[in-house]
Amino acid sequence: MEDDARDWYESKIKGKNWELQNILDGVGVATIRLFRAMNNGTIASLNANQFRGQAHILHGNAGVVNTITGQSFILDETYRKKIGR
């Protein structure tokens, strides 16, 4: 990266610690990328108390709506909230 892109990355992204607000850490996957790769059956088998808000509702529908995947929960690689903020 160069110039403005590098400056933006170093000031806004690099070294930050991020969290998801609607999915807790007990879902049993090591990374967000692995969670996004989950299929419908895997999501339906996860413990419902690991989800909050809209994610809880989406998880509840995963058993009947076979198009729900991990990408339904995390639409892109943008992390929702910086820890400590």
C-alpha positions as CSV (number, residue, x, y, z in Angstrom):
1,M,0.0,0.0,0.0
2,E,1.1,3.5,-0.6
3,D,0.3,7.1,0.4
4,D,-3.3,7.7,1.7
5,A,-4.2,4.0,1.8
6,R,-1.1,3.2,3.9
7,D,-1.8,6.1,6.2
8,W,-5.5,5.0,6.6
9,Y,-4.5,1.4,7.4
10,E,-1.8,2.4,9.9
11,S,-4.0,4.9,11.7
12,K,-7.4,3.1,11.6
13,I,-6.8,-0.6,11.3
14,K,-3.4,-1.8,12.2
15,G,-2.9,-3.0,15.8
16,K,-6.6,-2.5,16.8
17,N,-8.5,-5.1,18.7
18,W,-12.0,-5.7,17.4
19,E,-15.1,-7.6,18.5
20,L,-18.4,-8.6,17.1
21,Q,-21.3,-7.3,19.1
22,N,-23.8,-10.0,18.2
23,I,-21.8,-13.3,18.2
24,L,-20.0,-14.4,21.4
25,D,-16.7,-16.1,21.6
26,G,-18.1,-19.6,22.5
27,V,-19.2,-20.6,19.0
28,G,-16.1,-22.8,18.7
29,V,-14.3,-21.3,15.7
30,A,-10.9,-19.7,15.7
31,T,-11.5,-16.9,13.3
32,I,-14.2,-14.7,11.7
33,R,-13.2,-16.1,8.3
34,L,-13.9,-19.7,9.5
35,F,-17.3,-18.5,10.9
36,R,-18.2,-17.0,7.6
37,A,-17.4,-20.3,5.9
38,M,-20.0,-22.2,8.0
39,N,-22.9,-23.8,6.3
40,N,-26.5,-23.9,7.4
41,G,-26.3,-27.2,9.3
42,T,-23.3,-26.2,11.3
43,I,-24.9,-22.9,12.3
44,A,-28.1,-24.6,13.3
45,S,-26.1,-26.9,15.6
46,L,-24.4,-24.1,17.5
47,N,-25.7,-23.2,20.9
48,A,-28.3,-20.4,20.6
49,N,-27.0,-18.6,23.7
50,Q,-23.9,-17.6,21.8
51,F,-25.9,-15.2,19.7
52,R,-27.5,-11.8,20.6
53,G,-30.1,-9.6,18.9
54,Q,-30.6,-10.1,15.2
55,A,-28.0,-12.8,15.1
56,H,-30.1,-14.8,17.6
57,I,-33.1,-14.5,15.4
58,L,-31.1,-15.5,12.3
59,H,-29.7,-18.5,14.2
60,G,-33.2,-19.5,15.1
61,N,-34.2,-19.6,11.5
62,A,-31.1,-21.5,10.3
63,G,-32.8,-24.8,10.9
64,V,-35.6,-24.0,8.4
65,V,-34.0,-21.6,5.9
66,N,-31.3,-23.5,4.2
67,T,-29.8,-20.4,2.6
68,I,-28.5,-19.1,5.9
69,T,-24.7,-19.3,6.1
70,G,-21.9,-17.7,8.1
71,Q,-21.9,-14.9,5.6
72,S,-25.5,-14.1,6.6
73,F,-24.2,-13.1,10.0
74,I,-21.0,-11.3,8.9
75,L,-21.8,-9.7,5.6
76,D,-18.2,-8.6,4.9
77,E,-14.8,-8.4,6.5
78,T,-15.7,-5.1,8.2
79,Y,-15.6,-5.5,12.0
80,R,-18.4,-3.9,13.8
81,K,-16.9,-2.3,17.0
82,K,-13.5,-1.6,18.3
83,I,-13.0,-2.9,21.8
84,G,-12.7,-0.2,24.4
85,R,-14.7,2.3,22.5
